[in-house]
Amino acid sequence: MNARTFRRRLLATFVPITALALVAGCGNDPAASVRAGYDATKVAGLPVADGPSGLREHVPPPAITVDGFTGTPGDQLAANAVADVEDFWRVQYPKMFGRQFIPVDHHVSYDSDDAAATVCGESVAGKANAFYTSDCKQGRLIAWDRSLVSMYAQFGAETVPYILAHEYGHAIQDQARLVNDSTTTIVREQQADCFAGSYLRSVAEGKSTRFTLNTANGLNNVIVAAMSLSDGYYIGTMPFEHGNGFERASALQLGFSDGANACSRIDDAEIAARRGNLPAIFSSTETGEQEITRDSVQAEIDFVAQLFKLKDRPKVEYTGAIRGCPDAHETTPVSYCPSTNTIGIDMPGLVKRGRKVDSLMPRGDFDAYALVASRTLLAVEKASGRSLSEQTTALHVACYTGVYTDALARGDQPGSVLSQGDVDEALAGLLRDGLVASNVDGLSVPSGFARIEAYQLGLKHGRTACDNTYTDAR
């Protein structure tokens, strides 16, 4: 959609955040920051820390006028979010563009459950959206549905500023003339996600007078919200073009890590480079799902062993996750025992993990296969003489799992095809419990930001980048 149309999203069925058992935050593709060693106490240079996230206490009413404002907690949250984003751009816009920032002309709150609800003369009944438009007699406008705000507030109050910061990103594009009629929709949307990430970085740094954002669960919840608003896949030949979960999360992470200036450089070539070898589309009749069987699991184990030239291949037991291993804890539904070089698999549990369910966070077969690959990669760690119990072990395994994913995307495994939604399933697993990015005892780093960053590093930059970045503790 261009700048003169309402930007709307197709939302999946809402599932409360408690169903996701989330742990912590996540991060961007570190193409320019491959480095020796890794500080697991940091996320994009900020300390990983719990603490309050959301609207600060005793914040005065926002000094903006909102048409349709009800004064409910949801409206207060949304209005404060918009006011806070405007405060951010008052400082950031002149730095970037050398001109004074001009806020949008109008802010509108509406109820999509109201059959008579209109914005700019157009019905918004049933439209659970937030959007920006310049095609309105009142001028440039930001609008939000109160039911959408209430729904996403259940992820965490910090997710609402993300949604509205994304929409305000379109207003920044409009004012700064970063886009024109030839700009593709996905560039517009990815750039807006990135701008939202740069705003959230300022909140995490404590620069907001209205909101706080911790770099553990708070940041993680925002990434979950970004992924939940993904297109998921393309239907036929007509894309929604906001981006899949991987693309939306990585664009947000880019802004969070590298700042707003990096966002203005997003174009089709940058998005293609960030996507790498991953498939962009599949038809509406394809699910991308494969039945999880002993044969399919064994095929993935064999492929990992071949890919990483593992001579001493682990034995595989399909009777359950290994219990009583003398040098590792059980991790369900897949575990690795170093002393016996054995992988134990609880097949019913693995099948359940890989089952597609109707939720805002993608689930499916590749979450299960990525977990199998990561436990097989512990055998690779052992063969290379690396520690199996460090924090960096967890990230190194996640990074190698990204290498494995890229090999599938390139078609290195005959008869296996990586679908467009598979990586989203892997990212969701990294956020949900972090087992794919865990050491031999099933322990991961506290930051989901770091887990996804490690996975993306291997996915895009390969095995050497993993080895150079996630070195054993000295």
N, C-alpha and C positions, 0 to 999 in steps of 0.2 A: 504494500500500500504506500502511496506517496504522502507527502506532508499535508496534503489537503483532504485526507480522509481519516475517519476514525480508526484507530488501531485497536483491534480486539483480539482476544485470545480464546481458543477452544480449550476449555478446562475439562479434565477427567473427573471421575467421581472422587469426592473428598474422602480421605482416610485420616483419622486423628493421628497426631504426631506420636502418641504413645504406642501406636502399633509398629513404629519403626525402630525402637530401641536405639536411638542415636547416641553417638559418643562425642564427636568433636568436629572442628572445621576443616577446610581444604584449600587448594592453591593452584597457581597457573602453570602453564607450560614453560619451564625454565630454560628456553632455548639459549638465552644469553647469559645464563648464570650457572652453567655446569662447573662444578668446583670440587676440589679435593676435600674430603671430609664433610660432615654435616652436623649441624647443631640441632638436635631434636627438641630443644627447649624453645626454638624460635619458629615462627610461621611468617614467611615473607618479611623477615627482619624484625618482627614484633615478638615479644615474649608470649609463649603459649600460657594463657591464664584463664581460669574461671572467674566468675564475678557477675555482677548485674548486667543484663542486656535488655534493651527496650527503652521505654519512656522513663526519663528521670522523675523522681518524686518532686512534687510541688512546682511543676512547670506551669507558668501562667498561660492563659489562653493565647493561642497564636494570633499575631497581629495581621491576619489576612481575612478578607471577606469571602465567605463560602456560600454560594446560593444553595438552598435546600439543607443547610446545616441544622442538625437536630440536637446537638449537644450530647449525644450518647457517647459512651467510651470509644466505640469504633470510629465515630466521626472526629472525636478529639484526637485520637491516635493518627488518623489520616491527615487531618489539618496540620497537626504538629509536624508530621513527616514532610509535607509539602513545604511548610515554612522553613524547616531545617535544611532541606535540599536547596531552597532559594538562598539561604544564608551561605551555604557552601559555595554556590556559584557566584555570589557577589564578590567573593575573594578570588576564586579560581578563574573565572571568566576573563577578567582583565589581564591576568598573568598569561593566559593562553593566547588571547586574541587581541590584546592591546586596546580593548574598547570596554565601555561600561556595560555591565550586565543589566538587562531589562527583563523583569519578571513577566510571566504570562499575565494576560489581562483579567482572566476570570478563573475561579475555582468552583466546581460544582459537585455536590454530593447528591446521589439519587438512590432510589430503592428499586432494584430490578424486579421485585415481586409486585410492584404497583403497575397494573395494566395501563395506567394513564401516564406513566413516567416518560418524559421527553427531555432531550438535551439538544440544544441548537435546532429545535423544531423536528427532530427525528426521534422516533420511539426507541426507548432503551429498555422496554419491558422484556424481562427474561434475559437481558444481556449482562451477565455477571462479569463485568470487565472494569479495568481502569484504562483510560486512554487520553491521548493528546490530539488536538486538532487545531488547525489554523483556519479551517473552512467554516467560520461561524461569524455571524454579524457582530457579535460582541468582541471579536478579535481572537487571539490565541487563548486556548482553554485547556485546563487539566480537569478531568472528571473521574470520579470513582464510585463504584457501587458499594453501598454499605454492607451488603451480604458478602461480597468478595473480601472486604476488609476484615469482617468478623471471622470468615473462614480461615484466612491466612494468619490472623492473629493467633490462632490455635497452634500454629507451627512455632510461634514465639513472636512477641511484639516487634522484634527487630526485623521480621520479614516484610512488614508493611512498608517501612521506608525504602526497602529494596524495590518493591513493585512500583512505588510512586517515583523513585529516583530514576528507574528505567523510563517511565513515561516522560519525566522531565528531560531525560536525555534527548528525546525527540525535539523538545522545544529548543534545546541548545543547538542541535543540528540545524534547525530552522533559522534561528537567529544568526548563527555563525556561517550559514550557507555552506555547510559541510556536505550537503547532499543536493542533488538536483533530479530532474525527471529521469535521467539515465542511471541513477544509483539503484542497484538491486535492493530488494526488500531485505534480504538476509544481511547485507552490509549495514543497512539502517538499524536493524534489530540487534545485531551483534555489537555495534558501536554503542547503542543505548545501554545494553547490558554492561559493557565495559565502563561507561560513565557512571553507572550505578555502583560498580565495584570501587571506583576511585572515591566516590562519596563515602562509601562504607569504610574505606581505609581511614578517612579523617575522623569518623565516629570512633573506630577502634583505637585511634591515637588520642582520644579524649578531647577532640577539638569541638565537638558538638555541645551546645548548651541544653539540648533537649533529650538526646538519646545517648545510650551507652551500647557498646557491642564487645562482648568478651571474645577472645580468639579461640575458645574451645567450643562449647555447645552453641553459643550464639552465632558464630561464623558458620558453623556446620548447618544450622537451621536455615540460614540464608541460601546456602548452596542447594539444600534440599528444595527450597522454594523455587529456585532457578530451574532445577531439573524438572520439577513438577509442571512447569509451564512450557516444557519443550513441545515441539511438534510431534515427537515420537517417531513418525515416519511420513513419507510422502504418499499421498493417495493418487494412484494413477500417475499422470504427468503433471499434476497441478500442485505445487508445493505451498504449504502455509508459509514457509520460509522464515520462521523465527529462529530455527536451528534446533537440532536435537539436544538431548540433555548434555552430552559431552561438549558440544559447541557453546551452549549457553553458559555452562559452568566455567569453561575455559576462558570465555570472553570476560565474565565477571571477575575471574581470578587475575586476568591480565591487568584490569583496571586497579584491582586491590594491590597488586604487587608492583606495578610499573607506573601507575598514575594516569591522570586524564590525558596527558600528551600522547601516551601510547595509543589511546582509544581513537584519536583523530587520524591515526595512520592505518586503521583497519580498512581493508578493501577486499575485493573478491580474491585477489592473489594471496593476501594474508590469511584469509579464511581457508583457502585451499591448502596452504602450507600447514596450517594448524591441524587440519583434518588429516593430512598425510595420505597414507594408503587406505584409510578407512572408507568403506562404501558410503555413498551419499544417499542412495535411494534404493527402495525395493517396492515392488508393486503391491497394490492393496490386497491381493490374494495371498501374498506370502506372509507367513508368521515369523519366519526365521528360527522357529523352535524345532529342536531335534529331541527324539525320545532318548532319555537317559537310561542306558543299559550297561551291563558289564562290558560288552564289546565296545561301545562308544567311549566309555571311560578308559578302558585299556588302550584304545587308539590314541587318546590324548596323552596318556602317560608315556606311551612309546614315542609319540611325536616330540614331546619335551626332551626325552632322553636323546633322541636323534639330533634335535636342534642344538642342544648344548653338549653334544658328543660325550655323553655320560657312559663310561665303560662298565661301571659296576651298577647295573640297573637294579632298582629296589624290587623286592618281592611285593606282591599285592594280595591282601586278604580281604575278601568281600563279606566277612562275617561281622563287621562292626569296627568302630574306631578302636585303636589299640589301648588296652588298659594294662596297667602294671609295667609299663616300659621303664627301665631303670634310669634312663637319662632324658626323659621328656614327659610332659603331662599330656593327657588325652585331650584332643581337640575334636569335637563332634561337628559334622559327620565324617570328617576325614582327618586322620592323624598320621604322623611320621615318627617312627622309632629309630634313632640313629644307631643304637647298639646292634640291632638286628637288620638294619637297612630295609625296613618293611613299612609299607603304606597300608593302613587299615581303613576300610571304607564301610560305613553304614549306608547301604544302598537305599533303603526306604527314606532315611533322613536326607540323603543327597538328592533323591528325586523330589522330595518335598521342597528343598531349598531351590530347586530349579523349576518349580511349577509356576506358570504364568498366572498372576492374579490381577484383578481389577483394582488398581490403586494409583495414587499420584506418583509413587516411586516405582520405576520399572523393575520387574522381577522376571526371571526366565532361565532357560537352560545354561546360558553362558556364565551366570553367576556361579553355578555349580561346577562347570568345567574350569573356570578360572581358579576356583578353590583347589580342585584336583591338581591343576598345573602348579600352583604355588606350593603345595605339599611335596610334589615331585621335585620341585626346585630346591627344597631343603636337602635332598640327596646330592644335588649339584653343589650346594654350599659345602656340604661335608666333604665331597670329593676334592674340592679346591682348597680345603684346609681352613675355611672361614669358620668363625664362631657361629653357632646356631642359636645363641641365647641373648644376643645384644639387641638394643633398640635399632641399630643400623642393620642388623640381620633382617628385621621386619621390613624395612624400607628397601633393602637390596632385593629381597624376594618379590616385593611389589613391583620394583623396577624391572626385574627379569620377567615377571608376568606380563608386563607391557611389551617386552621384546617378543614373547610368545604370541601375544595378540597381533602384533604387527606381522609376524610370519604367517599367521592365518589370513590376515587381510591381503597379503601379497600372493596367497594361493600356494604356499609352500607345502601344505598338507593335501595330497590328492584326495578328492572326494569330500572335502570339508570346505564349507563356504561361510565366511563371517557375514552376518546380516547387519543391517544398519543399526538395529537396536541392541546388538550384543554388547557394545562398549558401555552403553547406558546401564545395562544390567550389571556389568562389572563395577562401574562407579557407584551404583546404588549399594552393592554389597560392601564396597570399601567404606561407605558412609554408615551402613546399617550396623555392622559388627566388626569390620576391619580384619576378619580372619584371613582374607587374601593377603593382607599386609601385616602378617604376624610372624613371630619367631616360632621355634619348635614347640614352645610351651603355649602357643596361642596368644601371646602378649603383643600388643601393637603400641605404637607411639600415641600419645594423647591427642594429637592433632590429626583429624581427618584431612585437613588441608595438605599436610605433609604426605599422607598416604596416597592421595590422588596425584599430588605433584610427582611422587616417585613413579607411579604407574605411567603417567604421561611422559616422563623422561625416557623410560625404556621404550615406550610406544613410538616416540618420535626420533630419538637419538641413538638407540641401540645399546648393546651390551657394554661397550667400552665406557660410555657415559655413566652407566650404572656403577661400574667398577671404580671409576674416578671420583664419583660423588659420595657413595655410601661405603666408606672404608671402615674396617674394624676399628673399635676403640683402641687407642694406644695407651 
